Amino acid sequence: NRQGQRVESLAQISRERRTGYDWYGRWPAPLIADEYKAWQQKHAANGISTR
């Protein structure tokens, strides 16, 4: 919110503030599906736990 106050739910934020951002959406799905898997395999090959 514009006042900098903490809220417990998105419903407490004005509609304009809730829907005016692209941070809440499906845009990271390709990154998570493809690039994260490659990152996980790369680090697993180095003996690093990725879970």
C-alpha contacts under 8 A as a table, 3 or more apart, distances in Angstrom:
res1	aa1	res2	aa2	distance
1	N	4	G	5.74
1	N	5	Q	6.63
1	N	13	I	5.88
1	N	14	S	7.38
1	N	17	R	6.72
2	R	5	Q	7.84
7	V	10	L	7.38
7	V	12	Q	6.30
7	V	13	I	7.55
8	E	12	Q	7.32
9	S	12	Q	5.66
9	S	13	I	7.65
10	L	13	I	5.44
10	L	18	R	6.96
11	A	14	S	7.41
13	I	17	R	6.41
13	I	18	R	6.24
14	S	17	R	5.33
14	S	18	R	6.22
15	R	18	R	4.99
15	R	19	T	5.99
16	E	19	T	5.56
16	E	20	G	5.61
17	R	20	G	5.38
17	R	21	Y	7.14
18	R	21	Y	6.79
19	T	22	D	7.90
21	Y	24	Y	6.74
22	D	25	G	6.34
25	G	28	P	7.77
26	R	29	A	5.69
27	W	30	P	7.32
28	P	31	L	5.27
28	P	32	I	6.22
29	A	32	I	5.16
29	A	33	A	5.97
30	P	33	A	5.06
30	P	34	D	5.86
30	P	35	E	7.59
31	L	34	D	5.48
31	L	35	E	5.13
31	L	36	Y	6.42
32	I	35	E	6.05
32	I	36	Y	5.05
32	I	37	K	7.27
33	A	36	Y	6.34
33	A	37	K	6.48
34	D	37	K	5.46
34	D	38	A	6.52
35	E	38	A	5.10
35	E	39	W	6.13
36	Y	39	W	4.95
36	Y	40	Q	6.00
37	K	40	Q	5.04
37	K	41	Q	6.24
38	A	41	Q	5.17
38	A	42	K	6.14
39	W	42	K	5.13
39	W	43	H	6.25
40	Q	43	H	5.35
40	Q	44	A	6.01
40	Q	50	T	5.95
41	Q	44	A	5.06
41	Q	45	A	6.16
42	K	45	A	5.32
42	K	46	N	6.76
43	H	46	N	5.04
43	H	47	G	6.59
43	H	48	I	5.36
43	H	49	S	7.32
43	H	50	T	7.02
44	A	47	G	5.07
44	A	48	I	5.13
44	A	49	S	6.08
44	A	50	T	6.69
45	A	48	I	7.38
